[in-house]
Amino acid sequence: MKNKRARKSTFFIVFALILLLTYTAFFGIQNWHGDNRIVYLKGAEDIRWGIDIRGGVEAVFTPNISDAKITDADMDAAQSIIDTRMVSQNITDYEIYADKENHQIVVRFPWAADDSSMDPAAAVAALGETAELTFCKGSTYDESAILFKGDHVTKATPAYDEQNGYIVALELDSTASGIFSTATKELVSSNGQIAISMDGTVITAPQVNEQITDGQAIITGMADANEAQALADKINAGSLPFSLSVDDSKLSIVSPSLGENALKVMVIAGAIAFGIICILMIVLYRVNGVIASIALLGQLAGSIAAISGFFPGIDSFTLTIPGIAGIILSIGVGVDCNVIAAERIKQEFANGKTIDGAIDAGFKNSLSAIIDGNVTIVIVAAVLMGAFGTSGLLIYKLFSLIFGASIAGSIYSFGYTLLVGVLFNLLMGVVSSKLMLRSISQFKFLRKPWLYGGKKNG
């Protein structure tokens, strides 16, 4: 039976889409109105680089009230403010340490992507302000639906009861109690929710099951004691009677561990290495190598796009040295994927297949080996993200039940880049490569088996 041939135009369509993704992923789409930069699609310049690559800021925060009035719970809540704000800004490479004995919170975090001033005072200014906690009708933050703010919560306490498991118990003042009673009466009939947000970021949105008239409420659905404690800290943070100030004498700039020119050197070295890989692929596998090089370019562009926040719904995050290692490793996996397919195609020629038959059978017979290898890496990457992610990530919350609290953004960066790189490898190295190879093989001047791994006189 004759194989159904692919359209010749398919190669140019897929190639054009990969080139478009590559250009926009690296350079983004933006416009300038005077000195104002308007970003439509983020590019590589919008990536926040980790402390190890670009450096950052170390600051010491202290409460602006007498030490005698500060409790350990206050320090936990204040630390939670900064942690929440880091997560809301998609900063995944940071360190926070609460020195409860001296009532100080030490924070280290990288510069913002667009921060050219390198002014540490400006970089930390927003982190020390008292957080604004709000209670809104509905499941999302909505200024028009705010019931009351966090200063009306007198206390939030983690607890456990037999009926609901781990909970957070809330105590409201008299003003909020009346508002809460009216709102819960209205929402209970419609199975409505009340969203609790910090600085506009929803931290929980419990469903209202009954009217609450005594100012005593509970939030259910906590997986364990750690999650209940973390939520209580965040709620208590919103009603802190103090703000945090920065000790200017201890404010310092953290130099990148690899030196000031590390980023430039890594980009140049990466470009040279990528070029060498493509040349070797083309020399060894001819047309298959050309297609593999295009697929690898698409994989790299997709990884950069997923890091910078290019795709809607996928937030940007901090790229560290281990994160770059993840990109490199995923490119290596992509090369392996294309090599397996090319070798399988070569074998099909040895079995007497035609060009079309060899390409189809080669990809089909190599698919199981490619999928097995990539799925294994996906699992490893997911575990790393769960074990070393930040508190705002769903996958971290799931794995924190096993590993406990642990934040190491540099390792999370490795897991993330490895994961997205492998996913784009499956898209580019399997789907796109097959489409392009089947299409380009239909051109008459390329209908020669030796160009795809067959014998030259075959």
FENHU-V121353 format. One record per pair of residues at least 4 apart in sequence whose C-alpha atoms are under 6 Angstrom apart, sorted by the first residue. I is the first residue (numbers start at 1). J is the second residue. If there is no record, write none. Layout:
# FENHU-V121353
I&J  I&J
This chain:
# FENHU-V121353
6&438  6&439  7&439  8&439  10&439  11&15  11&436  11&439  11&440  12&16  18&298  21&25  22&301  23&27  24&28  25&43  25&301  25&305  26&43  26&44  27&43  28&41  28&42  28&43  29&40  29&41  30&38  30&39  30&40  31&37  31&38  32&36  32&37  32&38  41&310  42&46  42&310  46&113  46&308  47&113  47&308  48&112  48&113  48&318  49&54  49&318  49&319  50&110  50&318  50&319  50&320  51&55  51&56  51&110  51&256  52&256  52&257  53&256  54&256  55&110  55&254  55&255  55&256  56&109  56&110  56&111  56&253  56&254  57&108  57&109  57&120  57&252  57&253  57&254  58&107  58&108  58&252  59&106  59&107  59&251  60&105  60&106  60&246  60&247  61&104  61&105  61&244  61&245  61&246  62&104  62&244  62&245  63&243  63&244  77&233  77&236  77&237  78&237  80&84  80&234  86&91  87&91  87&392  90&317  91&317  91&318  92&318  92&409  93&409  93&410  94&108  94&109  95&107  95&108  96&106  96&107  97&105  97&106  98&105  99&103  99&104  99&105  128&244  128&245  129&243  130&243  131&238  132&198  132&199  132&238  133&149  133&150  133&197  133&198  133&238  134&149  134&150  134&196  134&197  135&146  135&147  135&148  135&195  135&196  136&145  136&146  136&147  136&194  136&195  137&145  137&194  138&193  138&194  138&195  139&193  139&195  139&205  140&195  141&200  150&238  150&239  151&239  152&172  152&173  152&176  153&171  153&172  154&171  154&172  155&170  155&171  156&169  156&170  156&232  156&236  157&168  157&169  157&232  158&167  158&168  158&228  158&229  159&166  159&167  159&168  160&165  160&166  160&167  161&165  166&222  167&219  167&220  167&222  168&218  168&219  168&228  169&217  169&218  170&216  170&217  170&218  171&215  171&216  172&176  172&177  172&215  176&180  177&215  180&184  181&212  181&213  184&188  184&211  185&211  187&192  188&208  188&209  188&210  192&207  192&208  193&205  193&206  193&207  193&208  194&205  194&206  195&205  196&202  196&203  196&204  196&205  197&201  197&202  197&203  222&227  222&228  233&237  258&262  266&270  278&293  281&285  281&289  282&286  282&289  282&290  285&289  286&451  287&451  287&452  288&452  292&338  295&428  295&429  299&424  299&425  303&420  303&421  305&310  307&316  308&316  309&314  309&315  309&316  319&323  319&413  320&410  322&410  322&414  323&413  323&414  323&417  326&414  326&417  326&418  327&417  327&418  330&418  330&421  330&422  334&425  337&370  341&362  341&363  341&366  344&362  345&358  345&359  345&362  346&453  346&454  348&353  348&358  349&353  349&358  349&454  353&357  353&358  354&358  357&361  358&362  361&365  371&375  378&419  381&415  381&419  384&388  384&415  385&389  385&412  385&415  386&395  386&396  386&399  387&399  388&406  388&407  388&408  388&412  389&396  389&407  389&412  390&407  396&400  400&404  400&405  417&421  424&428  425&429  426&430  427&431  428&432  429&433  433&437  434&438  436&440  441&446  441&447  449&454  450&454  450&455  450&456
